[in-house]
Amino acid sequence: MTETSPVTDDRTVVVTGAGRGLGLAMARRAGEDGFRVVVAEVDEVRGGEAAAALRAEGLDAHFVRCDVADPESVAELALSIRELGSGGLYGLVNNAALADGVGGKEFQDIDVEVWDRLMAVNARGPWLVAKALHPLLGSPGRVVNIASDAALYGSPRLAHYIASKGAVIALTRAMARELGDKGITVNAVAPGLTEIEATEAVPAERHALYRGNRAISRPQQPDDLVGLVSFLLSEESRYLTGQVIAVNGGFTMN
């Protein structure tokens, strides 16, 4: 499903998984920064409502259904962006991921099917989306991949999630090398445990671990992240690429 109001230039940013939580917060900030925003979301109801809410706030937002684990769905996303207008694209935020209730088992107890499904969305998904959309990116262009500080910390009982987000970090570095001379920067943001829908089922002891080890002990909110993503999408970040930046109140420190 695609809304057909025209996109007339390349000031367009795609945010995957933007139907709620961090994705919606980043899409809202991109809209406030003057970009046309494409809300790419697998849940049609959630995605449509998110885009409608952004438009009600006076922002230029469009919804396109996309399952990032499905190559045909990702190809349709690229086609939909072309159909929205000129086909130009300025930025991509690879945010879509499986994160709801994914932890709890030690690595040897994770089912193969669960491992493969999570890797298909969290690791292969960003690659599929970047593969399909990078021909639309202009120069300058921006790609921001959303990783996780869990991959930096090595959280227990999250081996498949950590492996998937570690893959996102490695993919970021590879893409940065290959796209740098095309004027496209590629960076990763590694959020900490953030107060959003996807973390409501996170065990209390994990919340306590973060609370007890952050330099800034208060709970992390989506708005703590959007400023960095805004910067990484901006012209000011033109000489910054291949970096992984943790936003977690000092839970991990480089």
C-alpha positions in Angstrom: 0.0 0.0 0.0 1.4 3.4 -1.1 0.1 6.9 -0.7 0.6 8.8 -3.9 1.1 12.4 -3.0 4.2 13.5 -5.0 7.8 13.6 -3.9 9.4 16.2 -6.1 13.1 16.2 -5.1 15.7 14.1 -3.3 15.0 15.5 0.2 13.5 12.2 1.1 14.5 9.9 4.0 13.3 6.3 4.4 13.0 5.0 8.0 12.3 1.3 8.3 10.3 0.0 11.2 8.9 3.5 11.7 5.5 2.4 12.9 6.3 2.9 16.6 9.0 3.4 19.1 12.5 4.6 18.0 11.6 4.3 14.4 8.6 6.7 14.7 10.7 9.1 16.8 13.4 9.2 14.2 10.9 9.6 11.4 9.3 12.5 13.3 12.6 14.3 13.8 13.5 13.8 10.1 10.2 15.4 9.2 10.8 18.3 11.6 14.2 18.7 9.9 12.5 19.4 6.6 12.7 15.9 5.0 9.9 14.1 3.3 9.7 10.9 5.3 8.8 7.4 4.1 7.5 5.2 6.9 8.5 1.7 5.8 6.7 -0.7 8.1 5.6 -4.3 7.9 2.4 -3.7 10.0 0.0 -1.9 7.7 -2.2 -0.6 10.4 0.6 0.6 12.6 2.5 2.1 9.6 -0.5 3.9 8.2 -1.4 5.3 11.6 2.1 6.5 12.1 2.3 8.3 8.8 -1.2 9.8 9.4 -0.1 11.1 12.8 3.0 12.7 11.3 0.9 14.4 8.6 -1.5 15.6 11.3 1.6 17.3 12.8 2.2 19.1 9.6 5.0 16.9 8.4 5.4 15.4 4.9 5.0 11.6 5.5 4.2 8.6 3.3 3.6 5.0 4.3 4.9 2.1 2.3 4.4 -1.5 3.6 7.7 -3.3 3.7 8.9 -6.6 5.1 12.7 -6.1 5.2 13.3 -9.9 5.3 11.5 -10.4 2.0 13.5 -9.4 -1.1 10.3 -8.9 -3.2 8.8 -6.6 -0.6 12.0 -4.6 -0.4 12.1 -4.4 -4.2 8.5 -3.0 -4.1 9.7 -0.4 -1.5 12.3 0.9 -4.0 9.6 0.9 -6.8 7.2 2.8 -4.5 9.8 5.4 -3.8 10.3 6.0 -7.5 6.6 6.2 -8.0 6.3 8.8 -5.2 8.0 11.4 -7.4 11.4 12.0 -8.9 12.9 8.8 -7.5 15.6 10.7 -5.6 16.5 9.7 -2.1 18.8 11.5 0.4 18.8 9.2 3.4 18.0 5.7 4.7 17.6 4.8 8.4 17.8 1.0 8.7 15.9 0.6 12.0 13.5 -2.4 11.5 14.4 -5.3 13.7 12.9 -8.1 15.8 13.5 -7.0 19.4 10.3 -7.8 21.3 10.8 -10.6 23.8 13.9 -12.1 22.0 16.0 -12.8 25.1 16.0 -15.4 27.9 17.8 -18.5 26.5 21.5 -19.2 26.6 23.1 -19.6 23.2 23.0 -23.4 23.1 19.2 -23.4 23.8 18.2 -21.1 21.0 16.1 -22.9 18.3 17.6 -22.8 14.8 14.3 -21.5 13.4 14.3 -18.6 15.9 18.0 -17.8 15.1 17.3 -17.8 11.4 14.2 -15.6 11.6 15.9 -13.0 13.8 19.0 -13.0 11.6 16.8 -12.6 8.4 15.2 -9.5 9.8 17.9 -7.9 11.8 21.0 -8.7 9.8 19.9 -9.6 6.2 17.1 -7.0 6.3 19.4 -3.9 6.5 21.6 -5.3 3.7 18.6 -6.0 1.5 17.1 -2.5 2.0 20.5 -0.8 1.4 21.1 -3.0 -1.7 17.7 -2.0 -3.2 17.8 1.7 -2.3 21.4 2.7 -2.7 20.9 3.3 -6.5 18.4 6.0 -5.5 20.7 7.8 -3.2 22.2 11.0 -4.4 25.5 12.6 -3.5 25.5 13.6 -0.8 23.6 10.7 0.7 23.3 9.3 4.2 22.8 5.8 5.6 22.3 5.3 9.3 22.1 1.7 10.6 20.6 1.1 14.0 22.7 -1.5 15.9 22.6 -2.0 19.7 24.9 -1.6 22.6 24.1 -5.2 23.5 26.5 -6.1 20.7 29.2 -3.9 22.4 28.5 -5.1 25.9 27.9 -8.8 25.2 24.7 -9.2 27.1 24.0 -12.8 28.3 21.0 -14.8 27.0 20.8 -12.7 23.8 23.3 -14.5 21.6 21.2 -14.4 18.4 20.2 -10.7 18.9 23.8 -9.7 19.6 25.1 -11.7 16.6 22.6 -9.9 14.4 23.5 -6.4 15.7 27.2 -7.3 15.4 26.5 -8.0 11.8 24.9 -4.6 11.4 28.1 -3.0 12.8 30.3 -5.0 10.4 28.0 -4.2 7.4 28.2 -0.5 8.3 32.0 -0.5 8.0 31.9 -2.5 4.7 29.4 -0.1 3.2 31.2 2.9 4.4 34.4 1.8 2.5 32.4 1.1 -0.7 30.2 4.2 -0.8 32.6 6.9 0.6 33.8 8.1 -2.8 30.3 8.3 -4.0 29.5 10.9 -1.4 27.4 8.6 0.7 28.3 8.3 4.4 27.3 5.1 6.4 27.3 5.1 10.2 25.8 3.0 13.0 24.0 4.1 16.1 24.0 1.7 19.1 21.2 2.6 21.5 21.0 1.3 25.0 17.9 -0.2 26.6 15.3 2.4 25.7 11.8 2.9 27.2 9.7 1.8 24.2 7.1 -0.8 23.4 9.7 -3.3 22.2 11.4 -3.3 25.7 8.3 -3.7 27.8 8.9 -7.4 28.2 12.6 -7.1 29.0 13.2 -8.7 32.4 13.5 -6.5 35.4 17.0 -7.6 36.1 18.2 -6.3 32.8 16.6 -2.9 33.4 18.4 -3.0 36.8 21.7 -3.8 35.2 21.4 -0.8 33.0 20.2 1.5 35.7 23.0 0.4 38.0 25.8 0.8 35.4 24.9 3.9 33.4 26.8 7.1 34.1 23.5 8.8 33.6 21.2 6.6 35.6 17.8 7.8 34.5 15.9 5.6 32.0 16.7 6.2 28.3 14.0 7.7 26.1 13.6 7.8 22.3 14.3 11.5 22.3 17.8 10.8 23.7 18.7 9.2 20.3 17.0 11.3 17.7 19.4 14.3 17.9 22.4 12.1 16.9 20.5 10.5 14.0 19.5 14.0 12.9 23.2 15.0 12.9 24.2 11.9 11.0 21.6 12.8 8.3 22.8 16.4 8.1 25.4 18.1 6.0 27.5 18.6 9.1 28.3 14.9 9.2 29.8 14.9 5.7 33.3 13.7 6.8 32.1 11.1 9.4 31.6 7.6 8.1 32.1 4.0 9.2 31.6 4.8 12.9 29.6 3.1 15.6 28.3 5.6 18.2 26.7 4.3 21.4 23.9 6.3 22.9 23.3 4.7 26.3 24.0 7.2 29.1 27.5 5.8 29.5 26.5 2.1 30.0 29.4 1.3 27.7 32.3 3.5 27.0 34.9 3.3 24.3 
